[in-house]
Amino acid sequence: MPEYSEEFLELCRSVTAKRPRTLIEHILLHGQVTTEELKDIYGYNHPPRAARDVREQGIPIEMFRVTASDGRKIAAYRFGDPEEARFDKLSGRTTLSKSIRDFLIGKYGSRCFIYLEAVDENQLQIDHRIPFEIRGNGISDAPDPEDFMLLSGSANRAKSWACEHCRNWIEIREPDICMACYWAYPEAYSHVAMRQLRRVDLLWQGDEVEQYEMLKERAMAQGKALSALIKKIIDRELKRKT
């Protein structure tokens, strides 16, 4: 087991959020934690999100491969170089204060920035527009509220998955690439996770669900995917308008 400085251990002990603290305590005790252990012991079905939580607390985490109990190759996590730890207490989600949340709700309303739907403010989560792993809290020491966004739980999970599988996250790590991405600025973007795509996320809720079911039945009757039917309806309407 590696020996860690008291300063590094104190940083680990300062983490109170359950998910990152669970990973930290397991790694301190065993030297590593596998995705299999995270799922089977702690019930975490999205290990990269849990590892990201630890990084956002200023604690370096690195991934490597191990052999699972069934012989598969799976991911595992351990501490990275303690010298890369951030002890300034300005790192991670601990700085996402109520004032930033209130500013975003006051300016943009209680809605998800991705799905553009009204959401109860207690259900909204604050996230960095540009992933913390790529730019930290931003350029200045004091976090700028405009560097953050409000997301529903499902949107946050979708963004997390997309970012963690993006080549900019894995290899390049250029903030400017993120600034032009849908997942950071859905209101003005030129790519989606470095792919030349355009997307619209639609939700049907309340009385609208009946309309969704009708579209779904029509798509099945025509042997089409629902998205293909919606595109066809839009295309027909645009041609009719022109």
C-alpha positions as protocol buffer text, in pm:
chain_id: "A"
residue {
  index: 1
  type: MET
  ca { x: 0 y: 0 z: 0 }
}
residue {
  index: 2
  type: PRO
  ca { x: 138 y: 345 z: -88 }
}
residue {
  index: 3
  type: GLU
  ca { x: 203 y: 590 z: 192 }
}
residue {
  index: 4
  type: TYR
  ca { x: 28 y: 925 z: 159 }
}
residue {
  index: 5
  type: SER
  ca { x: 114 y: 1257 z: 312 }
}
residue {
  index: 6
  type: GLU
  ca { x: -96 y: 1386 z: 599 }
}
residue {
  index: 7
  type: GLU
  ca { x: -200 y: 1676 z: 374 }
}
residue {
  index: 8
  type: PHE
  ca { x: -334 y: 1433 z: 112 }
}
residue {
  index: 9
  type: LEU
  ca { x: -511 y: 1224 z: 377 }
}
residue {
  index: 10
  type: GLU
  ca { x: -664 y: 1537 z: 524 }
}
residue {
  index: 11
  type: LEU
  ca { x: -798 y: 1627 z: 178 }
}
residue {
  index: 12
  type: CYS
  ca { x: -949 y: 1277 z: 154 }
}
residue {
  index: 13
  type: ARG
  ca { x: -1108 y: 1311 z: 497 }
}
residue {
  index: 14
  type: SER
  ca { x: -1256 y: 1647 z: 403 }
}
residue {
  index: 15
  type: VAL
  ca { x: -1484 y: 1485 z: 141 }
}
residue {
  index: 16
  type: THR
  ca { x: -1830 y: 1434 z: 290 }
}
residue {
  index: 17
  type: ALA
  ca { x: -2047 y: 1351 z: -15 }
}
residue {
  index: 18
  type: LYS
  ca { x: -2140 y: 982 z: 1 }
}
residue {
  index: 19
  type: ARG
  ca { x: -2044 y: 863 z: -347 }
}
residue {
  index: 20
  type: PRO
  ca { x: -1690 y: 1005 z: -371 }
}
residue {
  index: 21
  type: ARG
  ca { x: -1626 y: 930 z: -4 }
}
residue {
  index: 22
  type: THR
  ca { x: -1718 y: 564 z: -64 }
}
residue {
  index: 23
  type: LEU
  ca { x: -1459 y: 534 z: -341 }
}
residue {
  index: 24
  type: ILE
  ca { x: -1194 y: 717 z: -141 }
}
residue {
  index: 25
  type: GLU
  ca { x: -1238 y: 500 z: 168 }
}
residue {
  index: 26
  type: HIS
  ca { x: -1233 y: 178 z: -37 }
}
residue {
  index: 27
  type: ILE
  ca { x: -913 y: 279 z: -219 }
}
residue {
  index: 28
  type: LEU
  ca { x: -746 y: 387 z: 106 }
}
residue {
  index: 29
  type: LEU
  ca { x: -827 y: 46 z: 253 }
}
residue {
  index: 30
  type: HIS
  ca { x: -759 y: -178 z: -47 }
}
residue {
  index: 31
  type: GLY
  ca { x: -542 y: 29 z: -283 }
}
residue {
  index: 32
  type: GLN
  ca { x: -796 y: 12 z: -565 }
}
residue {
  index: 33
  type: VAL
  ca { x: -1162 y: -45 z: -645 }
}
residue {
  index: 34
  type: THR
  ca { x: -1305 y: -223 z: -948 }
}
residue {
  index: 35
  type: THR
  ca { x: -1622 y: -142 z: -1139 }
}
residue {
  index: 36
  type: GLU
  ca { x: -1746 y: -486 z: -1034 }
}
residue {
  index: 37
  type: GLU
  ca { x: -1701 y: -394 z: -666 }
}
residue {
  index: 38
  type: LEU
  ca { x: -1865 y: -57 z: -716 }
}
residue {
  index: 39
  type: LYS
  ca { x: -2172 y: -227 z: -860 }
}
residue {
  index: 40
  type: ASP
  ca { x: -2194 y: -538 z: -643 }
}
residue {
  index: 41
  type: ILE
  ca { x: -2094 y: -388 z: -307 }
}
residue {
  index: 42
  type: TYR
  ca { x: -2214 y: -30 z: -333 }
}
residue {
  index: 43
  type: GLY
  ca { x: -2480 y: -45 z: -605 }
}
residue {
  index: 44
  type: TYR
  ca { x: -2314 y: 215 z: -832 }
}
residue {
  index: 45
  type: ASN
  ca { x: -2411 y: 131 z: -1191 }
}
residue {
  index: 46
  type: HIS
  ca { x: -2217 y: 420 z: -1342 }
}
residue {
  index: 47
  type: PRO
  ca { x: -1860 y: 396 z: -1206 }
}
residue {
  index: 48
  type: PRO
  ca { x: -1714 y: 675 z: -1427 }
}
residue {
  index: 49
  type: ARG
  ca { x: -1954 y: 920 z: -1264 }
}
residue {
  index: 50
  type: ALA
  ca { x: -1836 y: 812 z: -918 }
}
residue {
  index: 51
  type: ALA
  ca { x: -1469 y: 846 z: -1020 }
}
residue {
  index: 52
  type: ARG
  ca { x: -1545 y: 1188 z: -1164 }
}
residue {
  index: 53
  type: ASP
  ca { x: -1694 y: 1292 z: -830 }
}
residue {
  index: 54
  type: VAL
  ca { x: -1360 y: 1209 z: -664 }
}
residue {
  index: 55
  type: ARG
  ca { x: -1161 y: 1406 z: -923 }
}
residue {
  index: 56
  type: GLU
  ca { x: -1388 y: 1704 z: -872 }
}
residue {
  index: 57
  type: GLN
  ca { x: -1287 y: 1708 z: -508 }
}
residue {
  index: 58
  type: GLY
  ca { x: -928 y: 1772 z: -616 }
}
residue {
  index: 59
  type: ILE
  ca { x: -813 y: 1412 z: -571 }
}
residue {
  index: 60
  type: PRO
  ca { x: -640 y: 1250 z: -872 }
}
residue {
  index: 61
  type: ILE
  ca { x: -790 y: 918 z: -986 }
}
residue {
  index: 62
  type: GLU
  ca { x: -656 y: 696 z: -1263 }
}
residue {
  index: 63
  type: MET
  ca { x: -818 y: 404 z: -1440 }
}
residue {
  index: 64
  type: PHE
  ca { x: -652 y: 74 z: -1529 }
}
residue {
  index: 65
  type: ARG
  ca { x: -765 y: -274 z: -1636 }
}
residue {
  index: 66
  type: VAL
  ca { x: -800 y: -585 z: -1419 }
}
residue {
  index: 67
  type: THR
  ca { x: -955 y: -929 z: -1461 }
}
residue {
  index: 68
  type: ALA
  ca { x: -1306 y: -971 z: -1321 }
}
residue {
  index: 69
  type: SER
  ca { x: -1433 y: -1277 z: -1134 }
}
residue {
  index: 70
  type: ASP
  ca { x: -1574 y: -1417 z: -1462 }
}
residue {
  index: 71
  type: GLY
  ca { x: -1250 y: -1364 z: -1654 }
}
residue {
  index: 72
  type: ARG
  ca { x: -1355 y: -1044 z: -1832 }
}
residue {
  index: 73
  type: LYS
  ca { x: -1131 y: -740 z: -1847 }
}
residue {
  index: 74
  type: ILE
  ca { x: -1291 y: -458 z: -1649 }
}
residue {
  index: 75
  type: ALA
  ca { x: -1190 y: -114 z: -1528 }
}
residue {
  index: 76
  type: ALA
  ca { x: -1052 y: -36 z: -1183 }
}
residue {
  index: 77
  type: TYR
  ca { x: -958 y: 290 z: -1015 }
}
residue {
  index: 78
  type: ARG
  ca { x: -674 y: 395 z: -786 }
}
residue {
  index: 79
  type: PHE
  ca { x: -528 y: 724 z: -672 }
}
residue {
  index: 80
  type: GLY
  ca { x: -310 y: 906 z: -921 }
}
residue {
  index: 81
  type: ASP
  ca { x: -3 y: 1109 z: -827 }
}
residue {
  index: 82
  type: PRO
  ca { x: -77 y: 1281 z: -492 }
}
residue {
  index: 83
  type: GLU
  ca { x: 140 y: 1570 z: -610 }
}
residue {
  index: 84
  type: GLU
  ca { x: -135 y: 1653 z: -857 }
}
residue {
  index: 85
  type: ALA
  ca { x: -395 y: 1691 z: -582 }
}
residue {
  index: 86
  type: ARG
  ca { x: -552 y: 2035 z: -542 }
}
residue {
  index: 87
  type: PHE
  ca { x: -553 y: 2162 z: -186 }
}
residue {
  index: 88
  type: ASP
  ca { x: -691 y: 2509 z: -254 }
}
residue {
  index: 89
  type: LYS
  ca { x: -1050 y: 2415 z: -160 }
}
residue {
  index: 90
  type: LEU
  ca { x: -1169 y: 2590 z: -479 }
}
residue {
  index: 91
  type: SER
  ca { x: -1195 y: 2265 z: -671 }
}
residue {
  index: 92
  type: GLY
  ca { x: -1495 y: 2047 z: -735 }
}
residue {
  index: 93
  type: ARG
  ca { x: -1863 y: 2069 z: -659 }
}
residue {
  index: 94
  type: THR
  ca { x: -1806 y: 2211 z: -310 }
}
residue {
  index: 95
  type: THR
  ca { x: -1779 y: 2552 z: -479 }
}
residue {
  index: 96
  type: LEU
  ca { x: -2116 y: 2520 z: -650 }
}
residue {
  index: 97
  type: SER
  ca { x: -2281 y: 2752 z: -404 }
}
residue {
  index: 98
  type: LYS
  ca { x: -2643 y: 2844 z: -358 }
}
residue {
  index: 99
  type: SER
  ca { x: -2569 y: 3187 z: -509 }
}
residue {
  index: 100
  type: ILE
  ca { x: -2471 y: 3027 z: -842 }
}
residue {
  index: 101
  type: ARG
  ca { x: -2785 y: 2813 z: -840 }
}
residue {
  index: 102
  type: ASP
  ca { x: -3005 y: 3110 z: -757 }
}
residue {
  index: 103
  type: PHE
  ca { x: -2838 y: 3317 z: -1030 }
}
residue {
  index: 104
  type: LEU
  ca { x: -2902 y: 3052 z: -1297 }
}
residue {
  index: 105
  type: ILE
  ca { x: -3264 y: 2997 z: -1193 }
}
residue {
  index: 106
  type: GLY
  ca { x: -3323 y: 3371 z: -1173 }
}
residue {
  index: 107
  type: LYS
  ca { x: -3183 y: 3432 z: -1522 }
}
residue {
  index: 108
  type: TYR
  ca { x: -3296 y: 3120 z: -1711 }
}
residue {
  index: 109
  type: GLY
  ca { x: -3583 y: 2988 z: -1503 }
}
residue {
  index: 110
  type: SER
  ca { x: -3623 y: 2653 z: -1332 }
}
residue {
  index: 111
  type: ARG
  ca { x: -3559 y: 2443 z: -1640 }
}
residue {
  index: 112
  type: CYS
  ca { x: -3314 y: 2191 z: -1780 }
}
residue {
  index: 113
  type: PHE
  ca { x: -3066 y: 2353 z: -2019 }
}
residue {
  index: 114
  type: ILE
  ca { x: -3058 y: 2041 z: -2238 }
}
residue {
  index: 115
  type: TYR
  ca { x: -3422 y: 1932 z: -2252 }
}
residue {
  index: 116
  type: LEU
  ca { x: -3552 y: 2290 z: -2216 }
}
residue {
  index: 117
  type: GLU
  ca { x: -3834 y: 2162 z: -1999 }
}
residue {
  index: 118
  type: ALA
  ca { x: -3955 y: 2315 z: -1672 }
}
residue {
  index: 119
  type: VAL
  ca { x: -3825 y: 2113 z: -1378 }
}
residue {
  index: 120
  type: ASP
  ca { x: -3884 y: 2152 z: -1006 }
}
residue {
  index: 121
  type: GLU
  ca { x: -3578 y: 2338 z: -882 }
}
residue {
  index: 122
  type: ASN
  ca { x: -3516 y: 2068 z: -620 }
}
residue {
  index: 123
  type: GLN
  ca { x: -3468 y: 1821 z: -907 }
}
residue {
  index: 124
  type: LEU
  ca { x: -3218 y: 2035 z: -1097 }
}
residue {
  index: 125
  type: GLN
  ca { x: -2848 y: 1957 z: -1072 }
}
residue {
  index: 126
  type: ILE
  ca { x: -2567 y: 2208 z: -1129 }
}
residue {
  index: 127
  type: ASP
  ca { x: -2298 y: 2097 z: -1371 }
}
residue {
  index: 128
  type: HIS
  ca { x: -1995 y: 2257 z: -1533 }
}
residue {
  index: 129
  type: ARG
  ca { x: -2065 y: 2350 z: -1895 }
}
residue {
  index: 130
  type: ILE
  ca { x: -1706 y: 2251 z: -1977 }
}
residue {
  index: 131
  type: PRO
  ca { x: -1617 y: 1934 z: -1782 }
}
residue {
  index: 132
  type: PHE
  ca { x: -1421 y: 1997 z: -1465 }
}
residue {
  index: 133
  type: GLU
  ca { x: -1154 y: 1748 z: -1578 }
}
residue {
  index: 134
  type: ILE
  ca { x: -1077 y: 1967 z: -1879 }
}
residue {
  index: 135
  type: ARG
  ca { x: -1093 y: 2322 z: -1740 }
}
residue {
  index: 136
  type: GLY
  ca { x: -1153 y: 2299 z: -1368 }
}
residue {
  index: 137
  type: ASN
  ca { x: -1378 y: 2574 z: -1233 }
}
residue {
  index: 138
  type: GLY
  ca { x: -1286 y: 2813 z: -1513 }
}
residue {
  index: 139
  type: ILE
  ca { x: -1017 y: 3064 z: -1590 }
}
residue {
  index: 140
  type: SER
  ca { x: -1046 y: 3277 z: -1276 }
}
residue {
  index: 141
  type: ASP
  ca { x: -1027 y: 3169 z: -912 }
}
residue {
  index: 142
  type: ALA
  ca { x: -1385 y: 3283 z: -845 }
}
residue {
  index: 143
  type: PRO
  ca { x: -1635 y: 3059 z: -1029 }
}
residue {
  index: 144
  type: ASP
  ca { x: -1845 y: 3243 z: -1289 }
}
residue {
  index: 145
  type: PRO
  ca { x: -2212 y: 3135 z: -1277 }
}
residue {
  index: 146
  type: GLU
  ca { x: -2221 y: 3139 z: -1658 }
}
residue {
  index: 147
  type: ASP
  ca { x: -1967 y: 2854 z: -1657 }
}
residue {
  index: 148
  type: PHE
  ca { x: -2237 y: 2626 z: -1513 }
}
residue {
  index: 149
  type: MET
  ca { x: -2568 y: 2486 z: -1629 }
}
residue {
  index: 150
  type: LEU
  ca { x: -2881 y: 2339 z: -1470 }
}
residue {
  index: 151
  type: LEU
  ca { x: -2966 y: 1983 z: -1572 }
}
residue {
  index: 152
  type: SER
  ca { x: -3232 y: 1728 z: -1491 }
}
residue {
  index: 153
  type: GLY
  ca { x: -3098 y: 1400 z: -1358 }
}
residue {
  index: 154
  type: SER
  ca { x: -3145 y: 1219 z: -1690 }
}
residue {
  index: 155
  type: ALA
  ca { x: -2980 y: 1501 z: -1886 }
}
residue {
  index: 156
  type: ASN
  ca { x: -2686 y: 1503 z: -1647 }
}
residue {
  index: 157
  type: ARG
  ca { x: -2636 y: 1129 z: -1692 }
}
residue {
  index: 158
  type: ALA
  ca { x: -2660 y: 1160 z: -2071 }
}
residue {
  index: 159
  type: LYS
  ca { x: -2407 y: 1444 z: -2074 }
}
residue {
  index: 160
  type: SER
  ca { x: -2173 y: 1254 z: -1843 }
}
residue {
  index: 161
  type: TRP
  ca { x: -2176 y: 947 z: -2069 }
}
residue {
  index: 162
  type: ALA
  ca { x: -2124 y: 1153 z: -2386 }
}
residue {
  index: 163
  type: CYS
  ca { x: -1837 y: 1355 z: -2239 }
}
residue {
  index: 164
  type: GLU
  ca { x: -1656 y: 1054 z: -2096 }
}
residue {
  index: 165
  type: HIS
  ca { x: -1665 y: 880 z: -2436 }
}
residue {
  index: 166
  type: CYS
  ca { x: -1557 y: 1188 z: -2633 }
}
residue {
  index: 167
  type: ARG
  ca { x: -1207 y: 1197 z: -2785 }
}
residue {
  index: 168
  type: ASN
  ca { x: -1153 y: 1542 z: -2640 }
}
residue {
  index: 169
  type: TRP
  ca { x: -1202 y: 1400 z: -2289 }
}
residue {
  index: 170
  type: ILE
  ca { x: -989 y: 1092 z: -2353 }
}
residue {
  index: 171
  type: GLU
  ca { x: -700 y: 1240 z: -2553 }
}
residue {
  index: 172
  type: ILE
  ca { x: -706 y: 1608 z: -2648 }
}
residue {
  index: 173
  type: ARG
  ca { x: -851 y: 1800 z: -2350 }
}
residue {
  index: 174
  type: GLU
  ca { x: -898 y: 2135 z: -2522 }
}
residue {
  index: 175
  type: PRO
  ca { x: -1157 y: 2364 z: -2358 }
}
residue {
  index: 176
  type: ASP
  ca { x: -1224 y: 2539 z: -2691 }
}
residue {
  index: 177
  type: ILE
  ca { x: -1355 y: 2213 z: -2836 }
}
residue {
  index: 178
  type: CYS
  ca { x: -1598 y: 2181 z: -2547 }
}
residue {
  index: 179
  type: MET
  ca { x: -1713 y: 2541 z: -2591 }
}
residue {
  index: 180
  type: ALA
  ca { x: -1846 y: 2452 z: -2938 }
}
residue {
  index: 181
  type: CYS
  ca { x: -2017 y: 2132 z: -2819 }
}
residue {
  index: 182
  type: TYR
  ca { x: -2389 y: 2069 z: -2778 }
}
residue {
  index: 183
  type: TRP
  ca { x: -2339 y: 1930 z: -2428 }
}
residue {
  index: 184
  type: ALA
  ca { x: -2181 y: 2255 z: -2308 }
}
residue {
  index: 185
  type: TYR
  ca { x: -2376 y: 2515 z: -2507 }
}
residue {
  index: 186
  type: PRO
  ca { x: -2688 y: 2355 z: -2659 }
}
residue {
  index: 187
  type: GLU
  ca { x: -2810 y: 2702 z: -2751 }
}
residue {
  index: 188
  type: ALA
  ca { x: -2514 y: 2757 z: -2989 }
}
residue {
  index: 189
  type: TYR
  ca { x: -2301 y: 2460 z: -3097 }
}
residue {
  index: 190
  type: SER
  ca { x: -2119 y: 2326 z: -3402 }
}
residue {
  index: 191
  type: HIS
  ca { x: -2067 y: 1960 z: -3304 }
}
residue {
  index: 192
  type: VAL
  ca { x: -2189 y: 1694 z: -3063 }
}
residue {
  index: 193
  type: ALA
  ca { x: -1896 y: 1534 z: -2879 }
}
residue {
  index: 194
  type: MET
  ca { x: -1675 y: 1606 z: -3185 }
}
residue {
  index: 195
  type: ARG
  ca { x: -1924 y: 1449 z: -3426 }
}
residue {
  index: 196
  type: GLN
  ca { x: -2093 y: 1651 z: -3699 }
}
residue {
  index: 197
  type: LEU
  ca { x: -2443 y: 1604 z: -3570 }
}
residue {
  index: 198
  type: ARG
  ca { x: -2739 y: 1819 z: -3479 }
}
residue {
  index: 199
  type: ARG
  ca { x: -2991 y: 1705 z: -3223 }
}
residue {
  index: 200
  type: VAL
  ca { x: -3316 y: 1801 z: -3056 }
}
residue {
  index: 201
  type: ASP
  ca { x: -3426 y: 1629 z: -2737 }
}
residue {
  index: 202
  type: LEU
  ca { x: -3805 y: 1607 z: -2712 }
}
residue {
  index: 203
  type: LEU
  ca { x: -4009 y: 1517 z: -2407 }
}
residue {
  index: 204
  type: TRP
  ca { x: -4382 y: 1452 z: -2391 }
}
residue {
  index: 205
  type: GLN
  ca { x: -4537 y: 1506 z: -2052 }
}
residue {
  index: 206
  type: GLY
  ca { x: -4883 y: 1533 z: -1901 }
}
residue {
  index: 207
  type: ASP
  ca { x: -5154 y: 1550 z: -2166 }
}
residue {
  index: 208
  type: GLU
  ca { x: -4886 y: 1530 z: -2438 }
}
residue {
  index: 209
  type: VAL
  ca { x: -4818 y: 1163 z: -2361 }
}
residue {
  index: 210
  type: GLU
  ca { x: -5131 y: 1065 z: -2557 }
}
residue {
  index: 211
  type: GLN
  ca { x: -4984 y: 1237 z: -2865 }
}
residue {
  index: 212
  type: TYR
  ca { x: -4659 y: 1045 z: -2818 }
}
residue {
  index: 213
  type: GLU
  ca { x: -4845 y: 713 z: -2802 }
}
residue {
  index: 214
  type: MET
  ca { x: -5029 y: 799 z: -3124 }
}
residue {
  index: 215
  type: LEU
  ca { x: -4700 y: 874 z: -3299 }
}
residue {
  index: 216
  type: LYS
  ca { x: -4551 y: 552 z: -3168 }
}
residue {
  index: 217
  type: GLU
  ca { x: -4845 y: 346 z: -3296 }
}
residue {
  index: 218
  type: ARG
  ca { x: -4826 y: 514 z: -3637 }
}
residue {
  index: 219
  type: ALA
  ca { x: -4452 y: 446 z: -3659 }
}
residue {
  index: 220
  type: MET
  ca { x: -4503 y: 78 z: -3574 }
}
residue {
  index: 221
  type: ALA
  ca { x: -4782 y: 49 z: -3832 }
}
residue {
  index: 222
  type: GLN
  ca { x: -4553 y: 194 z: -4099 }
}
residue {
  index: 223
  type: GLY
  ca { x: -4256 y: -16 z: -3990 }
}
residue {
  index: 224
  type: LYS
  ca { x: -4054 y: 296 z: -3911 }
}
residue {
  index: 225
  type: ALA
  ca { x: -3848 y: 409 z: -3616 }
}
residue {
  index: 226
  type: LEU
  ca { x: -4028 y: 681 z: -3422 }
}
residue {
  index: 227
  type: SER
  ca { x: -3747 y: 928 z: -3495 }
}
residue {
  index: 228
  type: ALA
  ca { x: -3776 y: 856 z: -3869 }
}
residue {
  index: 229
  type: LEU
  ca { x: -4150 y: 924 z: -3862 }
}
residue {
  index: 230
  type: ILE
  ca { x: -4102 y: 1253 z: -3678 }
}
residue {
  index: 231
  type: LYS
  ca { x: -3840 y: 1361 z: -3932 }
}
residue {
  index: 232
  type: LYS
  ca { x: -4077 y: 1268 z: -4215 }
}
residue {
  index: 233
  type: ILE
  ca { x: -4358 y: 1479 z: -4064 }
}
residue {
  index: 234
  type: ILE
  ca { x: -4120 y: 1775 z: -4022 }
}
residue {
  index: 235
  type: ASP
  ca { x: -3990 y: 1737 z: -4376 }
}
residue {
  index: 236
  type: ARG
  ca { x: -4344 y: 1726 z: -4517 }
}
residue {
  index: 237
  type: GLU
  ca { x: -4442 y: 2035 z: -4317 }
}
residue {
  index: 238
  type: LEU
  ca { x: -4133 y: 2229 z: -4431 }
}
residue {
  index: 239
  type: LYS
  ca { x: -4201 y: 2143 z: -4796 }
}
residue {
  index: 240
  type: ARG
  ca { x: -4561 y: 2246 z: -4756 }
}
residue {
  index: 241
  type: LYS
  ca { x: -4456 y: 2583 z: -4612 }
}
residue {
  index: 242
  type: THR
  ca { x: -4217 y: 2649 z: -4899 }
}
